[in-house]
Amino acid sequence: MQLLLLTLLPAAASGLAYLVQSVRLRSAILVVTATVHLGLVCRLWGEPGSPVPGAWLVVDPLGLLVLSLVSIL
């Protein structure tokens, strides 16, 4: 569930930011989304979860490192 949220949250927030006319609200949406995304990545470091057989998305150590770097940037 976390991986799906990590994937869909930025996509949904960018779509919402595209529809909003106010620059201040658009910036707030993107900052809040980035903060929540970083929090979810930090949560993955604490408890990566067990891999589900047949899952499309899994967390491996290198992927978690890259995801962390991208989320911080």
QUIKAJO-V643293 format. One record per residue. N is the residue number from 1. RES is the residue in three letters. PHI is phi in degrees with one decimal (none if undefined). Layout:
n: (N	N)
res: (RES	RES)
phi: (PHI	PHI)
//
This chain:
n: (1	2	3	4	5	6	7	8	9	10	11	12	13	14	15	16	17	18	19	20	21	22	23	24	25	26	27	28	29	30	31	32	33	34	35	36	37	38	39	40	41	42	43	44	45	46	47	48	49	50	51	52	53	54	55	56	57	58	59	60	61	62	63	64	65	66	67	68	69	70	71	72	73)
res: (MET	GLN	LEU	LEU	LEU	LEU	THR	LEU	LEU	PRO	ALA	ALA	ALA	SER	GLY	LEU	ALA	TYR	LEU	VAL	GLN	SER	VAL	ARG	LEU	ARG	SER	ALA	ILE	LEU	VAL	VAL	THR	ALA	THR	VAL	HIS	LEU	GLY	LEU	VAL	CYS	ARG	LEU	TRP	GLY	GLU	PRO	GLY	SER	PRO	VAL	PRO	GLY	ALA	TRP	LEU	VAL	VAL	ASP	PRO	LEU	GLY	LEU	LEU	VAL	LEU	SER	LEU	VAL	SER	ILE	LEU)
phi: (none	-63.1	-66.3	-65.9	-66.4	-63.7	-86.2	-84.1	-60.5	-63.5	-65.9	-67.7	-67.9	-68.2	-64.3	-66.2	-64.4	-66.1	-81.4	-80.0	-86.1	-72.8	-67.2	-64.8	-68.2	-61.2	-64.8	-64.2	-60.8	-69.3	-68.8	-63.9	-64.0	-64.4	-67.7	-64.7	-62.7	-64.2	-63.2	-66.6	-66.2	-62.3	-65.8	-65.7	-63.9	-73.2	-138.9	-67.4	83.4	-95.9	-67.5	-96.9	-60.0	82.5	-74.0	-83.0	-116.2	-136.9	-102.2	-115.5	-59.2	-67.4	-63.6	-67.5	-64.8	-65.1	-61.2	-65.5	-63.4	-66.3	-69.1	-70.8	-72.6)
//
